[in-house]
Amino acid sequence: MKKFISPVYNVIAVPIEKMEANDYNPNHVAKREMDLLYQSIKADGYTMPIVAFYDKERDKYVIVDGFHRYTILLTKKDIYERENGMLPVSVIEKDISDRMASTIRHNRARGKHEVELQASLVSMLKLGWDELKIMKELGMTLEEVQRLIGLKGIHSEIKGVPYSVERQIIEVEEDIKPWEEQQ
């Protein structure tokens, strides 16, 4: 079995021209926080790599996490010049639904997630994920998942199967302990 090595140990420098935003990121940052991010990068440099998926067919790196750090390089001439137009990138190899989950996990771990998360969850359902998998992968409760996807049976519409809240609660064991209690 191949030993897993965390992607952060293989950070590469990627020209910004080879980078592109994903089309599902639910995270938005206010101007004040973007100004602070700019100041941080200006003072400290890039201290965390952008997380991206490499699309071989198009020779592009699709951002999974780090869109706002990318935006700073893209929009701030002083940073672009200092960094020679390059971004530190940690590459992950995952399919689209797993990349979406990674983006959401990164955002939620920082305490940032928006209403647009709903669209990502619906996309995950359309790609074959069920509420149980979404809950486990994103650290959400059944109530959170159902509230964000609309609760009104959207799961049934997507999957074409009878919807049962009771079945999901039993399968998921709704009372999952918070992370701190599991340590």
C-alpha positions as CSV (number, residue, x, y, z in Angstrom):
1,M,0.0,0.0,0.0
2,K,1.3,3.4,-1.0
3,K,2.2,5.6,2.0
4,F,0.1,8.8,2.2
5,I,2.2,12.0,2.2
6,S,0.3,15.3,3.0
7,P,0.3,17.6,0.0
8,V,1.8,20.5,2.0
9,Y,5.2,18.7,1.9
10,N,5.2,19.2,-1.8
11,V,4.5,22.9,-2.3
12,I,5.3,24.1,-5.8
13,A,5.6,27.6,-7.3
14,V,2.9,28.1,-10.0
15,P,2.6,31.1,-12.4
16,I,-0.7,32.9,-11.7
17,E,-1.6,32.5,-15.4
18,K,-2.0,28.8,-14.8
19,M,-4.3,29.3,-11.8
20,E,-8.1,29.7,-11.9
21,A,-10.9,29.9,-9.5
22,N,-13.4,27.1,-9.0
23,D,-17.0,27.8,-9.7
24,Y,-18.5,26.6,-6.4
25,N,-16.6,28.4,-3.6
26,P,-19.3,29.6,-1.1
27,N,-16.8,31.8,0.9
28,H,-16.9,35.6,0.5
29,V,-14.6,38.1,2.3
30,A,-15.5,41.7,3.1
31,K,-13.3,44.5,1.9
32,R,-12.0,45.1,5.4
33,E,-10.8,41.5,5.7
34,M,-9.3,41.6,2.2
35,D,-7.4,44.7,3.2
36,L,-6.1,42.9,6.2
37,L,-5.1,39.8,4.1
38,Y,-3.2,42.2,1.8
39,Q,-1.4,43.7,4.7
40,S,-0.6,40.3,6.1
41,I,0.8,39.1,2.8
42,K,2.7,42.3,2.3
43,A,4.3,42.1,5.8
44,D,4.7,38.3,6.1
45,G,4.7,37.0,2.6
46,Y,2.6,33.9,1.7
47,T,2.7,31.7,4.8
48,M,0.1,29.2,3.5
49,P,0.0,27.6,0.1
50,I,-3.1,27.8,-2.2
51,V,-4.7,24.3,-2.4
52,A,-5.4,23.3,-6.0
53,F,-6.3,20.5,-8.3
54,Y,-4.2,20.1,-11.4
55,D,-6.4,19.7,-14.5
56,K,-3.9,18.0,-16.9
57,E,-6.2,18.3,-20.0
58,R,-6.2,22.1,-19.7
59,D,-2.9,22.6,-17.9
60,K,-4.6,24.7,-15.2
61,Y,-4.6,24.6,-11.4
62,V,-8.1,24.9,-10.1
63,I,-8.3,26.5,-6.7
64,V,-9.8,24.4,-3.9
65,D,-8.8,26.8,-1.1
66,G,-7.0,30.1,-1.2
67,F,-9.0,32.1,-3.7
68,H,-8.5,35.3,-1.7
69,R,-4.7,34.8,-1.4
70,Y,-4.8,34.3,-5.2
71,T,-6.9,37.4,-5.6
72,I,-4.3,39.5,-3.7
73,L,-1.5,38.4,-6.1
74,L,-3.8,39.0,-9.1
75,T,-4.8,42.5,-8.0
76,K,-1.9,44.0,-6.1
77,K,1.0,45.0,-8.3
78,D,3.5,45.2,-5.5
79,I,2.8,41.6,-4.4
80,Y,2.7,40.3,-7.9
81,E,6.2,41.8,-8.6
82,R,7.7,40.7,-5.3
83,E,6.4,37.1,-5.9
84,N,7.4,37.2,-9.6
85,G,3.8,36.3,-10.5
86,M,4.1,33.0,-8.7
87,L,1.9,31.4,-6.0
88,P,2.8,28.6,-3.6
89,V,0.5,25.7,-4.4
90,S,-0.2,22.4,-2.6
91,V,-1.8,20.0,-5.1
92,I,-4.5,17.5,-4.2
93,E,-5.8,14.8,-6.5
94,K,-9.5,14.4,-5.9
95,D,-12.7,14.2,-8.0
96,I,-15.0,17.2,-8.2
97,S,-17.3,16.3,-5.3
98,D,-14.4,15.6,-3.0
99,R,-12.8,19.0,-4.1
100,M,-16.1,20.7,-3.2
101,A,-16.1,19.0,0.2
102,S,-12.5,20.1,0.7
103,T,-13.4,23.7,-0.1
104,I,-16.3,23.6,2.4
105,R,-14.2,22.0,5.1
106,H,-11.4,24.6,4.7
107,N,-14.0,27.4,4.9
108,R,-15.9,26.0,7.8
109,A,-12.7,25.2,9.7
110,R,-11.9,28.9,9.6
111,G,-15.4,29.7,10.7
112,K,-16.4,31.0,7.3
113,H,-19.3,29.6,5.3
114,E,-22.1,31.3,3.4
115,V,-25.6,30.6,2.2
116,E,-24.2,29.7,-1.2
117,L,-23.1,26.5,0.6
118,Q,-26.7,25.3,-0.3
119,A,-25.8,25.2,-4.0
120,S,-22.7,23.1,-3.3
121,L,-24.7,20.6,-1.3
122,V,-27.3,20.3,-4.0
123,S,-24.4,19.7,-6.5
124,M,-23.0,17.0,-4.2
125,L,-26.4,15.3,-4.1
126,K,-26.6,15.4,-7.9
127,L,-23.2,13.8,-8.0
128,G,-24.5,10.9,-5.9
129,W,-23.6,11.9,-2.4
130,D,-26.3,11.2,0.2
131,E,-27.0,13.2,3.4
132,L,-25.1,10.7,5.5
133,K,-21.9,11.2,3.4
134,I,-22.3,14.9,3.4
135,M,-22.7,14.9,7.2
136,K,-19.6,12.7,7.7
137,E,-17.4,14.5,5.2
138,L,-18.3,18.1,6.2
139,G,-18.8,17.6,9.9
140,M,-22.4,18.7,9.8
141,T,-25.5,17.6,11.5
142,L,-28.5,16.2,9.7
143,E,-30.4,19.3,10.6
144,E,-27.8,21.6,9.1
145,V,-27.7,19.6,5.9
146,Q,-31.4,19.4,5.5
147,R,-31.9,23.1,6.3
148,L,-29.2,24.1,3.7
149,I,-30.6,21.8,1.0
150,G,-34.2,23.0,1.6
151,L,-35.6,20.0,3.6
152,K,-38.6,19.9,1.2
153,G,-37.6,16.6,-0.4
154,I,-35.0,17.9,-2.8
155,H,-33.0,14.7,-2.1
156,S,-35.9,12.7,-3.5
157,E,-36.1,14.9,-6.6
158,I,-32.4,14.3,-7.3
159,K,-32.2,10.7,-6.5
160,G,-35.7,9.6,-7.5
161,V,-36.1,7.6,-4.3
162,P,-38.5,7.9,-1.4
163,Y,-37.3,10.4,1.2
164,S,-37.2,9.4,4.8
165,V,-36.0,11.7,7.6
166,E,-36.4,9.0,10.1
167,R,-34.2,6.6,8.1
168,Q,-31.5,9.2,7.9
169,I,-31.6,10.0,11.6
170,I,-31.3,6.3,12.5
171,E,-28.4,5.7,10.0
172,V,-26.5,8.8,11.0
173,E,-27.0,8.7,14.8
174,E,-27.8,12.4,14.9
175,D,-26.1,13.0,18.2
176,I,-22.5,13.1,16.9
177,K,-20.3,14.5,19.5
178,P,-18.4,17.8,18.8
179,W,-14.8,17.5,17.8
180,E,-13.5,18.7,21.2
181,E,-15.4,16.0,23.1
182,Q,-14.0,13.3,20.8
183,Q,-10.4,14.2,21.7
